[in-house]
């Protein structure tokens, strides 16, 4: 998510704030999950992300990327039921010691986002292990 235009960051901001709002998060928790710098106050988030775009800070954009991938994975798991997506995020899960995925993301920061995304997206988990294959080199030449 490098080199995004101001318009693209604005669109991404609206998408992420809308997602976090649907999960029932309030501004202070949004601030925490996104690891926003202290200089970015709550009014910047605006209502449903209509304020300024999120800052172009590497740690913020990484977290936004994780959240977008989590949202995409949940859409794959529950393609026709948005309520189940929210329920899954808010309900305790054995994988996370009976904590909800939302609590894991809030309490464990970036590590929590990675844990939840790894649980939902096996390709992300595979890539995290360093098991990427260079398919161009793995394909035998004729």
N, C-alpha and C positions, 0 to 999 in steps of 0.2 A: 504494500500500500504506500509506495513511495511516489513522490512527485505528483500528488493529486492536486487538481485545480481547486480553487476556492469553492466553486459550484459543486464539484464532486464531493468535497469534504462536507459541504452543507447537506447534500443528499444523504450521505453516509450518516451524518449526525442525526438527521430526522429518522432514518431507519433504525438506528441503534436506540435512540431515546424512545421511540415508539415500542420497540421490543421490550426494553427494560420497564416501561410503563405498563405494558401488557402483563409482565411478570409481577406487577404490584410493587415495584420499587419506588422509593421516594428519592428526592434530589440528593440528600446526603449519602445514601447508599450508591446511587448512580455515580456520584463523585468518587467514591471509594473504589467501586468495581472498575472504573475507567482509569484510576490512578491519575486523576487530573492534578496539575500543579496547583499549589495553594493560591496562586494569583488568579486562577480561574474560579470566580465565585459562582454561586448557585444561579443568579439571574442569567448567566451566560447560556445555561442549558435551555432556558425558556420553556414555554409550554409545548410539549410534544416536539422539542428540538427546533423550535422556530427562532431561537436566538442566534447568536454567533455560532459558526461551525466549531467543532472540537479543534483544539490546538494541534498543530502538525508536529507533535512530539513523538519520538520513536516508541516510547513505552505506551502511550495512549493509542497510537495507531496499531500496535501489536495486539493490544487487548480488544480493540474494535474488530480486528481481523478474526480473533478467536470467537467473539460473540456472533459475528456474521456466519462463521462456519458452524457454530452450535445451532443457530437458527436454521440454517440449511439442513443440517442433519436431523433436527426435530421435524422439519417439513417432510423429510423422507420417511421417518418413523411413523408420523401421524399426518398423512397427506390431506385428509379430509376433515380433521378435527382439531381446530386451533385450541379448543379448551383442554384437550389432552396434552398439548405441548406445554401449556402453562401448568397444568396439574403435575406433569412429570418433573418440571423444574422445581416445584414447590414441595413435593412429597419426599419423605425420607426414603433413602435408597441403601440397601445392604452393601453395595459396592463402596459406599462412602461412609461406612460406620453408622448407618441409619440417619445420617444428616441428609438434608435435601441438597440437590445439586446447586441450588441458589446459595445456600449457606456455605458450601464448599468454595464457590466462586468468591463470595464476599470475605470469608474468613481466611482463606489461603492465598488470596491475591492471584497473581499471574499463574502460579503453580496450580491453583484450584481451577482456573479456566482451562489450563492444559489437561488436567485430570478429567474434567467433564467432557471436553472435546475428544480426548483419547477414548473414553468410554463409548461415545456416540459414533465416532468415525474411525473405523479400523484402519483406513488408509493413512490417517494422520498419525495414529499410534505406530503403524509400521514405519512411517518416515522418521518418527522420533527415535526409533531404535537404531537408526543409521543403516537400515537394510535396503536403502534405495538401490535400484539396479539401473545401470546405464544401458537402456534397451538397444541403443545404436551399436554399442560394443558387444552386447550379448547375442545379437542376431548373427548367425553364421553367414559369411559371404559365400556366394556361389561362383 
